[in-house]
Amino acid sequence: MTTPPPQGENPFAQQGQQPYGQPQGQAPYPPQPGQPGFPQQANSPYGAVPPAPPSRKISFKLIKNVVIVLAVIGVGIGVFISNRDDANTAAVGDCMHRGSTNDNDPDLEVVECSSSKAQYVVLAKVEGDYSAISAETKCSEKAKDFQYSYTETGDGSNFLLCLKDYSK
């Protein structure tokens, strides 16, 4: 016959082990604020507060990239503005200004007809490649009272402008 174990003891526990698997010398629950073993923070009445995540700093690389993008946009806008007044954008009825006195490259630009710079008016614009003689003939066909012809070749856009002095 066997004798039953005394109550309150674990017959399977090893000698010196706490009942229910609790480690020796520790409370069964984690420490609470104000108890020994709980980390305290001097400025917080609630105990330890996790540190704030580091703020994102603006780096030199980010600033450099933003400056490059703005420079590219600025160049693009400059090119657009400088090209929009060229002779290749001229249409019938537009007024022109001669920026250069060089007869081989008069540097015509489109201006407002109300501007004091307006010197010529476009009577006709003809696409294609023309010599000086054929330009005169073509302008005679397209605009009877033309005074000047301007041809532009190269850059993929060959055209002829038939012009006359602009009078307000």
One Martini backbone bead per residue (centre of mass of N, CA, C, O) as a GRO file, in nm:
protein
  168
    1MET     BB    1   0.099   0.035   0.018
    2THR     BB    2   0.031   0.367  -0.028
    3THR     BB    3   0.110   0.694   0.032
    4PRO     BB    4   0.002   0.991   0.038
    5PRO     BB    5   0.070   1.292  -0.025
    6PRO     BB    6   0.112   1.578   0.087
    7GLN     BB    7  -0.036   1.863   0.104
    8GLY     BB    8   0.105   2.118  -0.124
    9GLU     BB    9   0.274   1.916  -0.275
   10ASN     BB   10   0.503   1.818  -0.522
   11PRO     BB   11   0.591   1.504  -0.629
   12PHE     BB   12   0.756   1.607  -0.908
   13ALA     BB   13   0.937   1.787  -0.774
   14GLN     BB   14   1.219   1.928  -0.718
   15GLN     BB   15   1.447   2.003  -0.517
   16GLY     BB   16   1.402   2.360  -0.461
   17GLN     BB   17   1.140   2.403  -0.611
   18GLN     BB   18   0.897   2.584  -0.709
   19PRO     BB   19   0.584   2.610  -0.734
   20TYR     BB   20   0.465   2.638  -1.059
   21GLY     BB   21   0.749   2.746  -1.193
   22GLN     BB   22   0.868   2.959  -1.008
   23PRO     BB   23   1.102   3.166  -0.953
   24GLN     BB   24   1.334   3.244  -0.741
   25GLY     BB   25   1.282   3.570  -0.604
   26GLN     BB   26   1.010   3.626  -0.766
   27ALA     BB   27   0.752   3.767  -0.885
   28PRO     BB   28   0.463   3.677  -1.068
   29TYR     BB   29   0.484   3.981  -1.150
   30PRO     BB   30   0.538   4.259  -1.282
   31PRO     BB   31   0.649   4.549  -1.215
   32GLN     BB   32   0.544   4.845  -1.078
   33PRO     BB   33   0.503   5.150  -1.030
   34GLY     BB   34   0.711   5.217  -0.743
   35GLN     BB   35   0.871   4.966  -0.755
   36PRO     BB   36   1.109   4.765  -0.732
   37GLY     BB   37   1.264   4.740  -1.062
   38PHE     BB   38   1.142   5.005  -1.177
   39PRO     BB   39   1.179   5.225  -1.413
   40GLN     BB   40   1.264   5.566  -1.390
   41GLN     BB   41   1.146   5.895  -1.469
   42ALA     BB   42   1.189   6.213  -1.374
   43ASN     BB   43   0.948   6.366  -1.565
   44SER     BB   44   0.756   6.114  -1.514
   45PRO     BB   45   0.464   5.987  -1.356
   46TYR     BB   46   0.460   5.696  -1.541
   47GLY     BB   47   0.748   5.654  -1.615
   48ALA     BB   48   0.850   5.500  -1.874
   49VAL     BB   49   0.943   5.648  -2.187
   50PRO     BB   50   0.966   5.634  -2.497
   51PRO     BB   51   1.147   5.741  -2.731
   52ALA     BB   52   1.159   5.952  -2.973
   53PRO     BB   53   1.167   5.966  -3.284
   54PRO     BB   54   1.365   6.054  -3.518
   55SER     BB   55   1.413   6.316  -3.702
   56ARG     BB   56   1.404   6.431  -4.021
   57LYS     BB   57   1.673   6.525  -4.200
   58ILE     BB   58   1.821   6.750  -4.401
   59SER     BB   59   2.006   6.681  -4.666
   60PHE     BB   60   2.241   6.748  -4.897
   61LYS     BB   61   2.129   6.563  -5.118
   62LEU     BB   62   1.844   6.684  -5.129
   63ILE     BB   63   1.924   6.972  -5.196
   64LYS     BB   64   2.078   6.908  -5.456
   65ASN     BB   65   1.837   6.781  -5.611
   66VAL     BB   66   1.652   7.029  -5.604
   67VAL     BB   67   1.843   7.222  -5.753
   68ILE     BB   68   1.864   7.060  -6.014
   69VAL     BB   69   1.563   7.059  -6.089
   70LEU     BB   70   1.532   7.369  -6.098
   71ALA     BB   71   1.743   7.417  -6.319
   72VAL     BB   72   1.609   7.251  -6.543
   73ILE     BB   73   1.346   7.410  -6.546
   74GLY     BB   74   1.473   7.687  -6.610
   75VAL     BB   75   1.597   7.608  -6.882
   76GLY     BB   76   1.334   7.521  -7.017
   77ILE     BB   77   1.195   7.796  -6.997
   78GLY     BB   78   1.409   7.960  -7.150
   79VAL     BB   79   1.388   7.808  -7.418
   80PHE     BB   80   1.091   7.856  -7.467
   81ILE     BB   81   1.101   8.168  -7.470
   82SER     BB   82   1.324   8.201  -7.692
   83ASN     BB   83   1.156   8.026  -7.920
   84ARG     BB   84   0.867   8.168  -7.946
   85ASP     BB   85   0.998   8.431  -8.124
   86ASP     BB   86   1.061   8.299  -8.366
   87ALA     BB   87   1.010   8.268  -8.703
   88ASN     BB   88   0.888   7.967  -8.686
   89THR     BB   89   0.619   8.092  -8.523
   90ALA     BB   90   0.506   8.234  -8.747
   91ALA     BB   91   0.218   8.403  -8.872
   92VAL     BB   92  -0.034   8.520  -9.021
   93GLY     BB   93  -0.029   8.865  -8.894
   94ASP     BB   94   0.229   8.891  -8.775
   95CYS     BB   95   0.476   9.056  -8.600
   96MET     BB   96   0.804   9.197  -8.664
   97HIS     BB   97   1.155   9.187  -8.556
   98ARG     BB   98   1.476   9.320  -8.605
   99GLY     BB   99   1.770   9.231  -8.425
  100SER     BB  100   1.952   9.239  -8.684
  101THR     BB  101   2.180   9.379  -8.943
  102ASN     BB  102   2.223   9.114  -9.073
  103ASP     BB  103   2.145   8.996  -9.387
  104ASN     BB  104   2.206   8.681  -9.344
  105ASP     BB  105   2.094   8.730  -9.020
  106PRO     BB  106   1.816   8.899  -8.900
  107ASP     BB  107   1.666   8.803  -8.648
  108LEU     BB  108   1.366   8.720  -8.615
  109GLU     BB  109   1.075   8.839  -8.425
  110VAL     BB  110   0.802   8.812  -8.237
  111VAL     BB  111   0.550   9.068  -8.200
  112GLU     BB  112   0.354   9.301  -8.106
  113CYS     BB  113   0.166   9.523  -8.290
  114SER     BB  114   0.160   9.745  -8.047
  115SER     BB  115   0.447   9.766  -8.067
  116SER     BB  116   0.737   9.959  -8.134
  117LYS     BB  117   0.893   9.707  -8.278
  118ALA     BB  118   0.718   9.694  -8.513
  119GLN     BB  119   0.804   9.634  -8.875
  120TYR     BB  120   0.647   9.370  -8.962
  121VAL     BB  121   0.434   9.172  -9.176
  122VAL     BB  122   0.271   8.872  -9.228
  123LEU     BB  123   0.142   8.739  -9.536
  124ALA     BB  124   0.325   8.467  -9.564
  125LYS     BB  125   0.354   8.101  -9.525
  126VAL     BB  126   0.603   7.871  -9.657
  127GLU     BB  127   0.672   7.553  -9.705
  128GLY     BB  128   1.013   7.501  -9.764
  129ASP     BB  129   1.267   7.514 -10.016
  130TYR     BB  130   1.427   7.831 -10.101
  131SER     BB  131   1.535   8.047 -10.309
  132ALA     BB  132   1.558   8.370 -10.391
  133ILE     BB  133   1.401   8.344 -10.659
  134SER     BB  134   1.166   8.154 -10.565
  135ALA     BB  135   1.069   8.338 -10.333
  136GLU     BB  136   0.968   8.571 -10.504
  137THR     BB  137   0.763   8.405 -10.664
  138LYS     BB  138   0.600   8.289 -10.425
  139CYS     BB  139   0.519   8.566 -10.300
  140SER     BB  140   0.368   8.668 -10.554
  141GLU     BB  141   0.146   8.447 -10.529
  142LYS     BB  142   0.060   8.487 -10.212
  143ALA     BB  143   0.167   8.811 -10.204
  144LYS     BB  144   0.136   9.093 -10.382
  145ASP     BB  145   0.246   9.325 -10.145
  146PHE     BB  146   0.527   9.247 -10.104
  147GLN     BB  147   0.881   9.325  -9.994
  148TYR     BB  148   0.979   9.063  -9.831
  149SER     BB  149   1.206   8.788  -9.786
  150TYR     BB  150   1.220   8.487  -9.574
  151THR     BB  151   1.459   8.235  -9.519
  152GLU     BB  152   1.458   7.895  -9.377
  153THR     BB  153   1.715   7.661  -9.298
  154GLY     BB  154   1.711   7.395  -9.125
  155ASP     BB  155   1.627   7.228  -8.836
  156GLY     BB  156   1.372   7.091  -9.004
  157SER     BB  157   1.277   7.403  -9.094
  158ASN     BB  158   1.139   7.496  -9.394
  159PHE     BB  159   1.089   7.845  -9.493
  160LEU     BB  160   0.864   8.119  -9.590
  161LEU     BB  161   0.856   8.476  -9.572
  162CYS     BB  162   0.611   8.728  -9.628
  163LEU     BB  163   0.679   9.077  -9.626
  164LYS     BB  164   0.586   9.393  -9.465
  165ASP     BB  165   0.550   9.686  -9.374
  166TYR     BB  166   0.461   9.835  -9.071
  167SER     BB  167   0.148  10.009  -9.017
  168LYS     BB  168  -0.062  10.186  -8.788
   0.00000   0.00000   0.00000
